[in-house]
Amino acid sequence: MKACLYSGGKDSTLALHKVTGLGIKVDLLITMISKSSESYMFHYPNVRYTALQARALGIKQVFAETEGRKEEELKDLERVISENGVELLVTGATYSKYQADRIDRLAKKLGVEHVAPLWHIEPKLELEEIARDFNAIITSVSAEGLDESLLGRRIDKDVIRILEEANRKYGINMLFEGGEAESFVLDAPLFKKRIEITRARKDWHGNRGMYMIDEAKLVGK
């Protein structure tokens, strides 16, 4: 069984596309549902809507809950990998040594091959590919230089410029590996349908916030 650790964000979706282009057929999407917005490993907002992405991709999906506690949340991932007979795991890791080291150790323990096609990708190149080929929106921000106006906004050339400026001024990771922001993909080349958000809201608190999807559906492309 070949699986992809899938959050619904730009990195895991792009990683899925990259390995598909290499001839690796992913049979399963593993989506972790964290009960904590402070999870060190997994996305938090809108994760239940990855079910629409799985349908758009035509790939089987399993959900697994985790409390989201540091160092303990990998036990839940280990369980779901073992239960589903995963032999190869694709992740969207780019620069987070914290995440990559822990996935590598888990993969070694279970005898699973870990494939991270985006590892150390040049940030601007990835963002430009996302802007060109995907419809990905920002669903949370929590870093200096990023404000409420970015919530729900599509990652495009203008947003890339804002991220570049925030990187120069405040040193944020443009790909959000430090938790600076999160994203959600509404359309991608492998999607047979696209996702249309019909109701959403911004939940803003001082210097951070989330774009919460309340209703969404699949529509034709």
JOZISUL-V205511 format. One record per pair of residues at least 6 apart in sequence whose C-alpha atoms are under 6 Angstrom apart, sorted by the first residue. I is the first residue (numbers start at 1). J is the second residue. Records with the same first field share a line. If there is no record, write none. Layout:
I: J  J
//
This chain:
1: 86  87
2: 26  27  86  87  88
3: 26  27  28  29  89
4: 29  89  90  91
5: 30  91
6: 12  29  30  31
7: 31
8: 50  184
9: 183  184  185
11: 92
12: 92
15: 92  117
28: 60  61
29: 61
30: 61  62
31: 63
32: 63  64  65
33: 64  65
34: 65  66  67  68
35: 67  68
36: 68
37: 44
39: 68
56: 191  192  193
57: 191
66: 73
87: 112
88: 112  113  114
89: 114
90: 115  116
91: 116
92: 116
93: 116  119
94: 118  119  120
95: 120
96: 177
131: 155  156
134: 187  188
135: 185  186  187
136: 154  155  184  185  186
137: 152  153  154  155  183  184
138: 151  152  153  182  183
139: 151  152  182  183  210  211
140: 181  182  209  210  211
141: 180  181  208  209
142: 180  208
143: 180
145: 166
151: 211
152: 211
163: 174
186: 194  195
187: 194
193: 219  220  221
194: 218  219  221
195: 217  218
196: 216  217
197: 216
198: 215  216
199: 214  215
200: 212  213  214
201: 211  212
202: 210  211
203: 209  210
//
